[in-house]
Amino acid sequence: MELRGELCRLRPYRGDDADALRCAADDFMVARWMSRRFPHPYTRADADEWIAIASSAALSFAIEVGGSLAGGIGVEPLGGERTGSALFGYWLGRRYWGRGIATDAARTLSDHALRDGGVRRLEATVFAPNVASVKVLQKCGFGLEATLRAYYLDRADAVCDGLMYGRVST
Ligand SMILES: CC(C)(COP(=O)(O)OP(=O)(O)OC[C@H]1O[C@@H](n2cnc3c(N)ncnc32)[C@H](O)[C@@H]1OP(=O)(O)O)[C@@H](O)C(=O)NCCC(=O)NCCS
């Protein structure tokens, strides 16, 4: 399945994305406020591993802009007592920043997941200095639900609050 935004296309990863994925993702400024599950440095083997994982996930997409892989976005369903809730995350290669692409991608996927994807609630916890990501979430209808004080240690060893944002399907 693929989803069309106004500025980007969300499509499944392909095996031949590995070089473009490594190239866009291997950047300290991209990794800085991401989960440590996002490797840094980001190698070709990391790209191959991610493509294999993402290819079996229903709602994990490459963000494509002008025919090139620009980043990634996904919804990761939680289980057990949190069934119906899901984590929401996204990133873009630095050359694509500042053009509204993340907002477009996040709006497209969050709308789809909550409307047709069997998801009741999306949540994302942002490193507080990541102002651009906070704005993306706010513009996509997510609300601030909690400030987790001194929650994160970022990749530059700075302690940061975590800002938990959520959006539900009503
Ligand atoms: C966060 C990220 C996805 C934003 O992508 P983007 O495409 O540049 O975002 P947009 O262009 O849609 O901009 C969203 C808003 O943030 C603002 N913004 C962008 N960069 C900013 C910055 N460095 N500081 C403050 N605001 C910024 C934009 O002006 C826009 O707000 P506006 O509509 O009021 O003008 C991108 O910076 C990124 O990939 N960062 C690294 C990975 C990451 O942190 N992912 C999120 C983890 S929670």
The ligand as a Tripos MOL2 file, in Angstrom:
@<TRIPOS>MOLECULE
LIG
   48    50     1     0     0
SMALL
NO_CHARGES

@<TRIPOS>ATOM
      1 C1         11.7770   16.9500   13.0810 C.3       1 LIG1
      2 C2         11.8080   16.9000   11.5390 C.3       1 LIG1
      3 C3         11.1550   15.5910   11.1030 C.3       1 LIG1
      4 C4         11.0330   18.1110   11.0040 C.3       1 LIG1
      5 O1         10.9850   18.0010    9.5900 O.3       1 LIG1
      6 P1         10.6560   19.2410    8.6180 P.3       1 LIG1
      7 O2         10.1730   18.6790    7.3370 O.co2     1 LIG1
      8 O3         11.8130   20.1550    8.6030 O.co2     1 LIG1
      9 O4          9.4400   19.8990    9.3880 O.3       1 LIG1
     10 P2          8.4420   20.9270    8.7110 P.3       1 LIG1
     11 O5          9.1170   21.6350    7.5690 O.co2     1 LIG1
     12 O6          7.1570   20.2190    8.4640 O.co2     1 LIG1
     13 O7          8.2920   22.0120    9.8510 O.3       1 LIG1
     14 C5          7.4700   21.8860   10.9660 C.3       1 LIG1
     15 C6          7.5280   23.1710   11.7610 C.3       1 LIG1
     16 O8          8.7720   23.2330   12.4600 O.3       1 LIG1
     17 C7          9.4330   24.4550   12.1400 C.3       1 LIG1
     18 N1         10.8600   24.1830   12.1560 N.ar      1 LIG1
     19 C8         11.5620   23.4640   11.2570 C.ar      1 LIG1
     20 N2         12.8410   23.4070   11.6740 N.ar      1 LIG1
     21 C9         12.9290   24.0970   12.8360 C.ar      1 LIG1
     22 C10        13.9750   24.3780   13.7560 C.ar      1 LIG1
     23 N3         15.2230   23.9370   13.5510 N.pl3     1 LIG1
     24 N4         13.6810   25.1090   14.8530 N.ar      1 LIG1
     25 C11        12.4330   25.5520   15.0720 C.ar      1 LIG1
     26 N5         11.3900   25.2960   14.2460 N.ar      1 LIG1
     27 C12        11.6460   24.5820   13.1340 C.ar      1 LIG1
     28 C13         8.8920   24.8540   10.7900 C.3       1 LIG1
     29 O9          9.0440   26.2340   10.5760 O.3       1 LIG1
     30 C14         7.4520   24.4290   10.9090 C.3       1 LIG1
     31 O10         6.7160   25.3350   11.6860 O.3       1 LIG1
     32 P3          5.7700   26.4430   11.0260 P.3       1 LIG1
     33 O11         4.7840   25.6950   10.1860 O.co2     1 LIG1
     34 O12         5.1960   27.1290   12.2090 O.co2     1 LIG1
     35 O13         6.6590   27.2970   10.1820 O.co2     1 LIG1
     36 C15        13.2540   16.9570   10.9980 C.3       1 LIG1
     37 O14        13.8930   18.0820   11.5520 O.3       1 LIG1
     38 C16        14.0550   15.7170   11.3400 C.2       1 LIG1
     39 O15        14.0220   14.7470   10.6190 O.2       1 LIG1
     40 N6         14.8150   15.7460   12.4620 N.am      1 LIG1
     41 C17        15.6370   14.6070   12.8480 C.3       1 LIG1
     42 C18        14.8140   13.3970   13.2580 C.3       1 LIG1
     43 C19        13.8210   13.7140   14.3570 C.2       1 LIG1
     44 O16        14.1080   14.4510   15.2890 O.2       1 LIG1
     45 N7         12.6310   13.0990   14.2530 N.am      1 LIG1
     46 C20        11.5480   13.3020   15.2030 C.3       1 LIG1
     47 C21        11.7410   12.4640   16.4130 C.3       1 LIG1
     48 S1         10.3880   12.7440   17.5740 S.3       1 LIG1
@<TRIPOS>BOND
     1     1     2 1
     2     2     3 1
     3     2     4 1
     4     2    36 1
     5     4     5 1
     6     5     6 1
     7     6     7 2
     8     6     8 1
     9     6     9 1
    10     9    10 1
    11    10    11 2
    12    10    12 1
    13    10    13 1
    14    13    14 1
    15    14    15 1
    16    15    16 1
    17    15    30 1
    18    16    17 1
    19    17    18 1
    20    17    28 1
    21    18    19 ar
    22    18    27 ar
    23    19    20 ar
    24    20    21 ar
    25    21    22 ar
    26    21    27 ar
    27    22    23 1
    28    22    24 ar
    29    24    25 ar
    30    25    26 ar
    31    26    27 ar
    32    28    29 1
    33    28    30 1
    34    30    31 1
    35    31    32 1
    36    32    33 2
    37    32    34 1
    38    32    35 1
    39    36    37 1
    40    36    38 1
    41    38    39 2
    42    38    40 1
    43    40    41 1
    44    41    42 1
    45    42    43 1
    46    43    44 2
    47    43    45 1
    48    45    46 1
    49    46    47 1
    50    47    48 1
@<TRIPOS>SUBSTRUCTURE
     1 LIG1         1 GROUP 0 **** ****
